[in-house]
Amino acid sequence: MNNRQKQGYIAAIAAVVLLAVLPLKIGSHSVLSLMHLDVSILSEMLLFAIAAMSVNLLLGYTGLMSFGNAAYFGLGAYGAGLSIHYLNMNFIEGAIIGTIVALLGGLIVGPFLLRRRGIYFALLTLAFGQVFYFIAYRANEFTGGEDGMSFPRPYFGFPGWHTDLHEGSFYYLMLLVFAVVLVGFWLIVRSPFGRTLQAIRQNELRVRYLGLDSNKFIFVALLVSAAMAGLAGALYGLLIMFAAPLMLDWQQSGDFVMIMILGGAGSIWGPVVGSLIYVIGKDIISTLTQTWQIYIGALFVICVLAFPGGLLGTLLNSIARRDVGAPISEETVPHKAWESGAPASSAAVAAEQKES
């Protein structure tokens, strides 16, 4: 393990510890109250970070622009809400059902997307997302239609042991889920599967020439992305105890893409940084003015122009340039090995040797 990896692990642990202590009171004042925030905003930030990570897997690592991940996010929220409202499911069961519903949505949509690339892939994801939106919008008796549906937050646990989740305990549960998803995401992108996705982003034709079916890898990536977005949507529905068609709308997908770009596409922590900026910035600015979208949009434009790799991506490249004299990031290393003509497996080995 080199110094860069050690610093990365230390920074990751420090970030999780910081997220754990944010809700705690310091003296007679709370850090959150000084920022005019509450714990539910932090829970929303973590869940939006997971949803943005689902977009990051497709765009940042596979090179596929997706404007339809809100469809899986909304399916997760409706799956959890409907199961609780009609079947009296508990918290864990509702979250699992919401994730499965989103995964089924990915299974339905995935085959139509496999042979499309570029703008056609993006438009198809947008179109299918709007299909799910109008289904939820028109099914008044089942989903509540335009007004959405509210449902109670059920107990967490099992029939023999359970507890009610209040805002503080809900946040720490979301922090645990976020940590598990983050580690899982890290393992995926560092695995041979993740290296192959990065190779597809760089040169899909070479992947095919090596005898690998890129469509199979993309299909699995779509399913993983749908499950992540569905889990975030199910938990977000349980957070606000509400599900509405707007959760499936293309504007919600745009928010997830914006979050990812703000932090930095193709990096593990980029969506987390982007979610922190977007959710907290939106909450603070919206309390000051009703035209908060203008300021969020201006912030996004400034970040794109001044930090083309995202805030975190630009920072990491600056550190790498200072250390070795050239920009190096976790995705450009396999890119260099790939450009040299090495097969996918060799690119993964070269990347691992470079990191170690």
N, C-alpha and C positions, 0 to 999 in steps of 0.2 A: 504494500500500500504506500503510494507516494504522498508527498505533503499536500498536493492538491486534493486528493481523495480524502485525506484526514480533515482538511479544512472544510470540505463539503459536508462530511458527516457531522462535524461539530456545528456547522451553521444550521443543518437540518434539525439536530437535536435542540439547539437553542431556539429555533423558530417554534417548535412544538411546545417547548417549555413556556415560551412567551405567550403563546395562545392559551396555555393552561392557566396562567396566572392573571391574564387580563381581567376576568370577572371578579377577582378578589379585591377586597377593599384595602386601601392603603391609608392608614390613619382613619380620619373621619370622613374622607372623601374616596370615592371610587374613580379609578382611571376612566371607566366608561362614562360615568356621570359628568366628568370634566369635559369629555368630548361630546356630550349630549347624545350618547348612544346607550343601548341596552343590550342584554345578552342575546336577545332574539336576532339583532342585527348581525352579531358575530356568527350565530348559527346559519343565517342566510348566506353570509360570506363563505363559509366552509362548503355549503351545498352548491353554491354557484361555482365555486372552484372545482368541485367534482364534475359538474356539468361542462365547464370549460375544458377540463382535462379530456373529456370524451371527444370534444371537437379537436383538441390538440393531437390526439392519436391519429385522426384522419388527415388533418391539414398539416400539422407540424411535423409528423413523422412519416406519413404515407403520401403527402402531397395532393390530397383530394379535398377540394373546397366543399364543405357541407353547410348548407343553410337550412337543414331540416332536423337538427338534433333536438329542437324544442318539441317536435312531435313525440319523441321518446320520453322527454321530460314530462310533457303533459299526460302521456299515456301512463306513466308511473304514478302521477298524482291521481288520475282518475281510477286507475287500478286499485290503489290503496283506499281511496275514498269510497268507491262503490262496494268494495269487499267489506268495509266497515259498516257502511250504511245498510246494506241488504243482507249481509251474511254474519254480522256481528263478530268480525275477526278482531284479534288483538293487535298490538302494535307490530310485533315481529312478523306475524302472518300478513298483515296489511302491506308492510314494506316488501316482503318477499313476493307477494302477488303482484304488486305494482311493478317490481323489477321484471317479473316473468311476462307481464303484459307488454312491457316495452320491448323485451327480447322477441316476443312473438311479432310485434310490429316490425322489428328489424328483419326477421325471417320472411315477412311478407314483402317488404320493400327491397331487400337486398338483391334478389335475382334480377330486378329491373334496372339496377344500377351498375352491375358488374361490368358490362361491356361499354360503359360510358365514361368519358374522361373530360377534364377541363370544364368549360362552361356548361356543357350538357349534363354532366354529373351534378353540378351545383343547382341547375334549374330543376332537374328531376327531384332532388332532395327537397327543394322548396315546394314543388308541386305536390308531392306526397304529404309533406307537412300540412299544407293547406287542405288537403283531402280530409285528414284526421281532424283538423280544426272545424271544418263545416259539418262533419259527422257529429261532433260534440255540440256544435252550435244548434243543429236542427233537432237533435234527440231531446226534446224538452222534457218529456215525461221521465226519461231515464237519467239524464245528466244535469237537468236544470236549465239547459239551453244557455242563452246569453247571460243569464244571471249567475250561472254556475251552481255549485252545490256545496253546502256546508255539512260537516260531520264532526262528531266529538273525537277527541284524542283518546284512544283506548289505553288500557293499562299495558305496561311493559312487563313481559315475563311470560309465565305459563300459568295454567289454572291452579297448580299447587303453590306457586310462588309468583307474586307479581307486585308491582309498585306503580304509583302514578308518577308521571313525568311532569315536573314544573319547568319553568324556563331555564333555571340553572342546571338541573340534572339533564335536561334535554340537550343543552349545549355541550356538556361533557360527553354525552353519548355520541353526539355528532362529531366531536373532536376525535373520539376513538374510531368511529367509522371512517373519518377523513384520513387518519393515520394509516389504517389498514388499506384503504384504496390507494393512498399515495405509495406505500411500499409495493403493493401489487402492480401499480403502474410502472414503477421503477424496475421491477423484475421483468415486466413484459418488454419494455423498450430496450433493456440490456440483454435480453435473450436472443438466440438465433432468429426467432420469429420477428422480434423487433428490429434486428439488424437487416433482415430481409425487407421489411417495410420501408426502412430508410433507403435501401438499395432501389426499391421500386420508385421511390420519390426521385432519386437521382437519375435512373435510367432503366425504365421498365423493360425496354426492348432487350437489354443485356440479360436481365433476369430470365426472360423467356428463352433466350438463346442457351442459357445454362440448363435448360430442362425443367425450370420451376414454373408452375402454373400460378401466375401472379393473381389471377382472379380468385383462387382459393384463399390466398393470404388476405386479399382485400375483403373478401366475404367474412372471414373470421374477425378482421379488424372492425368491420361494420357491426357485427354482433356484440363484440366487446364494448364498442362505443355506445351502442344502444342500451346495453345493460347498465353501464355507468351512468348514462343520462337518466335512465328509468329509475335507478336507485336514488339519484339526487332528487328527481321529481317526486317520488313517493315520500321521501323524508321531508321535502319542502311542503308537500300537501299536509303532512302530519304536523309540521311546524305551525302553519297558519290555519290548519283545520278547514281547508277550503280547496276546491278545484274549479277552475274556470277555463273556457275555451282559449282565452288569451295566453294561457300557458303553452298552448300548441302553436301559437301564431308565429309567423316568420319574424316578427319584431323581436320576440323572445330569442329566436335563433341568432338574430343579429347581435343581441346583447352578449350571448356566449362567445361569438366570434370576436367582438370588440374586447371582451375581457381577456381572451387568449392573446390577441395582438398587443394589447397594452402591456402585458407582462412579458411576452416573448414566446413566439411559436417555436416548437421543437425543443423546449427545455422542461425539465420536471417541475420546477417551482414557478415557471412563468404564469400559468393560470392562477396560482395562489396570489401572486403579487398583483395581477390584473384584477382579480376579484376583490382584493383588499381596497384597491384604489376605486373601483367602480361602485361597490356596494356602500362603503363608508362615505365616499365622495357624494354619491347620490343622496344618501340620507342627510348629510350635513347641508348640502347646497339646497335640497328641496325644502328645508326648514327656513331658508333665507329668502327664496324666491320661487314663484310658480313656474318660471321659465328655466328650470334647472337643466332640462335636456340640452339647451343651447350651450351651457357651460361644460357639460359632460362631452358634448360633441366637439367643442373647441379643444378640450383637453386631449381628446382622442386624436384630432388633427395635429396638434403640437407634438404628441408622442410619436406619431407616424413620421412626421417630418424630421424631428430632432433625434429620435431613437428608432431607426428603421428596423432594428432587431428586437424591439420591445425594450422596456426599461431594464429587465433582468438580463436579457440577451446581450444588450449593448454593454452592460456592466461586466458581464463575464468575458466578453470579447476584449474589452479594455484591459482587464486583469491579465488575460492570456497574452495580449500583445506586449504588455509591460514585462512579463516573465520570459517569453521566448521570442519576442520580436515579430510575431505574426498572429493574426486572429485564429484561435482554435476553440471550437465548441464541441459538444458531445455528438453533434451530427456531422460536422465537417470532417472529422477524422475518418469515419468510414467512407465518406465521400471521396477523400483522397485515395484511399486504398482501392475504391471501386473504379475511379478514373484511371488507375494504373493497369486495369484489365484483369485484376484478380477476381476469382469467383466469389460468390456470396459468402461461403464459409471462410475463405481466405481473408475477405474484408473484415469479417467479425473477429478473426484471430488477430489481424493487424491492429484493429481498433483496441482490443483488449491489451495487446502488448504495449501499445502507445500509452494507454491509461496507466498501466502498471509500471 
